[in-house]
């Protein structure tokens, strides 16, 4: 058995994440099994990361010199969610490399208890590239400052 499958993942607590973004589930998020489909979680993760960077003024998806490309993603699911609910996406930075960042993300259900554990959690790895050439580039100091706040 591969080492990554040998340990049963445990849900993280809210206190392990630095910032949060509220998201309302939508009718279309539910699948035929009556819960939010797994692909929706990845959309929430992508939105949480990119919205954070845009709100802090480092990411400009229309004219900026640098963009992030997802090269790896993962999610563990612990409890189901369904429409209608408001959830929160927790965001942290787990590693900052020269050209890449590993973001840790978690989804928390409507219960706002500080000790609450994630209903799902995972990560995204973004490699940052030149927007035109798509060649990897070093993270600028302004990005590092913003990202270090999330560690």
C-alpha positions, 0 to 999 in steps of 0.5 A, a space after each residue: 500500500 502506498 504510504 499516503 494511504 496508510 494513515 487515515 486523515 483526520 479533520 483539522 480544526 478551525 483554529 488551524 486556518 488563518 482566513 475564511 471566506 463564506 460561500 453559499 451552496 447552490 441548488 446546482 451544487 447537489 448531485 443525484 446522491 443529495 449532497 454537494 458534489 466533490 468537484 464543487 469543493 475544488 471550485 471553492 478552494 480555487 475561489 478562496 485562494 484567488 480571491 484572497 490574492 486579488 483582494 490584497 492587490 497582488 493577483 490581476 487575472 486580466 493584466 498582471 504579469 504573474 498567474 498561478 497554475 494548479 499543478 496538484 490538488 487533493 481533498 478528503 471528505 469527512 461529512 456531507 454538505 447539501 443545499 441550502 447551507 452557508 459554509 466557510 472555506 479556511 485558507 492557510 499557506 503550508 509551504 512557500 517555495 521559490 516559484 510555487 505555493 502549497 495552500 491548505 484549505 478546509 470547508 467548515 459547515 454552518 456551525 460557527 463553534 471555534 472548535 469545529 472540525 472540517 467537513 472536508 480539507 485538502 490542498 492546492 499547489 500553484 506554480 506561478 508563471 509569467 502570464 504571457 510565456 507560461 514559464 515559471 517565475 520567482 514570486 515577487 517580494 510583495 507576494 511573499 509578504 502577503 503569503 507569509 501572513 497565511 503561514 
